Amino acid sequence: MTQNEEDLEEKKLLGSGGFAFAKLTEEEEIKANLGVPHLFLGNIGRLSEDRFSRYYCKVCAKEFADSPLISYENLNEELPGEGIIISEVGEYRCRVCNNIIAIYRKFK
């Protein structure tokens, strides 16, 4: 399901190595919220690069008018003794220095 541009709102999303500004749906915004006044990139999972307007890297100490580099792997591995399956692991990285902006995991 694709979202209309009107259904998306740009939000600041925090990560351990910086932050990014991306357009989110209301559902994604709820997932990113941990009950504090901040939204977290790692809670959302993988967003497409075209949803980002810019990002900030703590190592470079600079904001870039682009999306972070997104890499991911489909695992489908069960956590031992937990009965939980990790379906995808991914990272958002700085395009200049390769610093990790945020890490995410998607569970089944």
C-alpha positions as CSV (number, residue, x, y, z in Angstrom):
1,M,0.0,0.0,0.0
2,T,1.5,3.3,-1.0
3,Q,0.8,6.5,0.9
4,N,-0.3,9.7,-0.6
5,E,2.0,12.6,0.0
6,E,-0.8,14.3,2.0
7,D,-0.8,11.4,4.4
8,L,2.8,11.8,5.3
9,E,4.3,14.3,7.8
10,E,8.0,15.1,8.2
11,K,9.4,14.2,11.7
12,K,12.8,14.2,13.4
13,L,13.9,10.7,14.2
14,L,16.7,10.0,16.7
15,G,19.4,7.4,16.5
16,S,22.4,6.7,18.6
17,G,24.8,8.1,16.0
18,G,22.7,11.0,14.8
19,F,19.2,11.8,13.6
20,A,17.2,12.0,10.4
21,F,14.2,13.8,9.1
22,A,11.7,11.6,7.3
23,K,8.1,11.6,6.2
24,L,6.0,9.2,8.2
25,T,2.6,7.9,8.3
26,E,0.6,8.2,11.5
27,E,1.1,4.4,12.2
28,E,4.9,4.8,11.8
29,E,4.9,7.8,14.1
30,I,3.2,5.7,16.8
31,K,5.8,2.9,16.4
32,A,8.6,5.5,16.7
33,N,7.2,6.9,20.0
34,L,8.4,5.3,23.2
35,G,6.2,7.5,25.4
36,V,8.8,10.3,25.6
37,P,8.7,13.5,23.6
38,H,11.1,12.0,21.0
39,L,10.7,9.6,18.0
40,F,13.3,6.9,17.4
41,L,14.4,5.8,13.9
42,G,15.3,2.2,15.0
43,N,11.7,1.5,16.2
44,I,10.2,2.1,12.7
45,G,12.2,-0.5,10.7
46,R,13.2,0.1,7.1
47,L,12.0,3.3,5.4
48,S,12.7,3.9,1.7
49,E,15.4,6.4,0.9
50,D,12.9,8.8,-0.8
51,R,11.1,9.4,2.5
52,F,14.2,11.1,4.0
53,S,14.9,14.8,3.4
54,R,18.2,15.0,5.5
55,Y,20.2,13.5,8.2
56,Y,22.8,14.5,10.8
57,C,25.9,12.4,11.6
58,K,27.5,12.8,15.1
59,V,30.9,11.7,13.9
60,C,31.0,14.2,10.9
61,A,29.2,16.7,13.1
62,K,27.3,17.8,10.0
63,E,23.9,17.6,8.4
64,F,23.5,16.2,4.9
65,A,20.7,16.9,2.5
66,D,20.2,13.2,1.6
67,S,19.0,10.0,3.1
68,P,21.4,7.9,5.2
69,L,22.7,4.7,3.5
70,I,20.3,1.9,4.3
71,S,21.5,-1.7,4.4
72,Y,19.6,-4.8,5.6
73,E,19.6,-8.5,5.7
74,N,16.6,-10.9,5.8
75,L,17.5,-13.4,8.5
76,N,14.4,-15.4,9.5
77,E,16.3,-16.7,12.6
78,E,14.6,-17.9,15.7
79,L,16.0,-16.5,19.0
80,P,17.0,-19.5,21.1
81,G,14.4,-20.3,23.8
82,E,12.3,-17.2,23.0
83,G,10.0,-18.4,20.2
84,I,10.6,-15.1,18.5
85,I,11.9,-14.9,14.9
86,I,14.1,-12.0,13.7
87,S,13.0,-11.5,10.1
88,E,15.2,-8.5,9.2
89,V,18.2,-6.6,10.6
90,G,19.2,-3.3,9.2
91,E,21.3,-0.2,9.6
92,Y,21.1,3.4,8.7
93,R,24.7,4.7,8.0
94,C,26.3,8.0,7.2
95,R,27.1,8.1,3.4
96,V,30.4,10.0,4.2
97,C,32.1,8.2,7.2
98,N,30.0,5.0,7.4
99,N,29.0,5.8,11.0
100,I,25.9,4.0,12.2
101,I,23.0,6.5,12.7
102,A,20.5,3.8,13.8
103,I,20.0,0.0,13.9
104,Y,16.7,-1.7,13.6
105,R,15.4,-5.3,13.9
106,K,12.1,-6.5,12.6
107,F,10.4,-9.4,14.5
108,K,7.7,-12.0,13.6
